[in-house]
């Protein structure tokens, strides 16, 4: 009231002080004063005024926690537990429950020498096609889990830039046709004699074995592919294996890679140029 009486005599400093108190109210509300019109009793946010109050900042910071509590109360446990690492934790648990098993390079190299390999196993390479074309295991089928980025929209350009920062000029994006491609190219061969599926990606070195750094194992394109397939009703009656080692390790065990053009790549040549051409 004293401020109002003083302001009526035209004291600029008091007028400014009162205006500041009105704008930066401790609760983020415009001060209620009978001398003002009723419209001024509305919250500051109602007029697009940004609130700097402590209570407003606290509300913003605690919103994720309140969202989680509301989700749990509503029974949406999946949404409530969505945080970094949770997705892979669920995937790895599911893969273990379905007995997805790793295979080492030494074992696969020996299996590839067996005459009846093609009648017992189906080898699927989930690398993108240009990488598969440059070098792959003989007899493997290419089903891209990720493909090269298509289009030049804002999102695609930003994705390419992000890959370029790490000197990777073959940026990829998820292949939306992965399941359809698998069903058309692989499922008929798998169902012919109930064969074993072997998934390889060559360089991401995924594992389901826990370690001090990866308590739930480490994801890879091969493991992610296995999860997608099993989650969508594929390979129900087929055993699923994945290569835990790199293609370089296969080459060290004497496996000769091939190109899509039919040329063979000597193991020594592959090891010499690995990381540059392959």
Secondary structure, DSSP 8 states (H G I E B T S, - for coil): -HHHHHHHTT-HHHHHHHHHHHHT-TTSB----TTS-GGGGSBGGGGT-----HHHHHHHHHHHHHHHHHHHHTT-HHHHT-STTHHHHHHHHHHHHTT-EEE-HHHHHHHHTSTTHHHHEEEEE-S-HHHHHH-EETT-EE--SEEE----SHHHHHHHHHHHHTT--S-EEE-TTHHHHHHHHTHHHHHTTT-EEEEE-SSS--BSS--SS-TT-B--HHHHHHHHHHHTTTTTTS-EEEE-S-HHHHHHTT--EE-TTS-EE-HHHHHHHTTTT-
